[in-house]
């Protein structure tokens, strides 16, 4: 899970480093040279998308089994206050981006959130992140 300060701009992409053997790189460069891909990055992105598509059903089943919300999930003061008033504690599971708005105090976050699991990025104030540290699962 990538932790991002709430005031910072969210990155649209994230850099991933991959070590490849010389033969693999040469074959990739040959495909780029022959016009199948615009550059190495295009090749790698295409390969990753193809693998994700290939495992689409496994991803879908895991998302359902582990009760992940896919995409963007935002929690504001009013959302968390409703949860506390109903006597509920949230178990937040997000595959993508989870945001706790700046109007949420650390005390409210602790009262409303039982656990937090994010595969992707988590945006909240430093104080809220610190308050939830013991219930945040990477």
CORRAMO-V478698 format. One record per residue. RES is the residue in three letters. PHI is phi in whole degrees, 0 to 359 (none if undefined). Layout:
BEGIN
RES|PHI / RES|PHI
END
This chain:
BEGIN
UNK|none / UNK|264 / UNK|265 / UNK|234 / UNK|297 / UNK|294 / UNK|275 / UNK|276 / UNK|283 / UNK|286 / UNK|288 / UNK|278 / UNK|222 / UNK|228 / UNK|282 / UNK|235 / UNK|259 / UNK|232 / UNK|266 / UNK|236 / UNK|287 / UNK|299 / UNK|293 / UNK|299 / UNK|297 / UNK|297 / UNK|294 / UNK|297 / UNK|297 / UNK|297 / UNK|295 / UNK|295 / UNK|300 / UNK|278 / UNK|89 / UNK|288 / UNK|223 / UNK|285 / UNK|194 / UNK|300 / UNK|299 / UNK|301 / UNK|300 / UNK|296 / UNK|299 / UNK|298 / UNK|298 / UNK|294 / UNK|300 / UNK|297 / UNK|294 / UNK|296 / UNK|295 / UNK|300 / UNK|257 / UNK|305 / UNK|293 / UNK|296 / UNK|297 / UNK|301 / UNK|296 / UNK|293 / UNK|301 / UNK|293 / UNK|298 / UNK|265 / UNK|56 / UNK|278 / UNK|268 / UNK|259 / UNK|113 / UNK|253 / UNK|230 / UNK|245 / UNK|232 / UNK|248 / UNK|304 / UNK|297 / UNK|299 / UNK|288 / UNK|296 / UNK|297 / UNK|297 / UNK|297 / UNK|298 / UNK|276 / UNK|73 / UNK|255 / UNK|239 / UNK|280 / UNK|249 / UNK|266 / UNK|231 / UNK|231 / UNK|250 / UNK|144 / UNK|230 / UNK|248 / UNK|233 / UNK|250 / UNK|296 / UNK|293 / UNK|280 / UNK|271 / UNK|277 / UNK|302 / UNK|295 / UNK|294 / UNK|300 / UNK|294 / UNK|289 / UNK|262 / UNK|247 / UNK|277 / UNK|206 / UNK|220 / UNK|228 / UNK|231 / UNK|254 / UNK|141 / UNK|227 / UNK|237 / UNK|243 / UNK|195 / UNK|293 / UNK|301 / UNK|294 / UNK|292 / UNK|301 / UNK|295 / UNK|294 / UNK|260 / UNK|305 / UNK|283 / UNK|237 / UNK|262 / UNK|249 / UNK|271
END
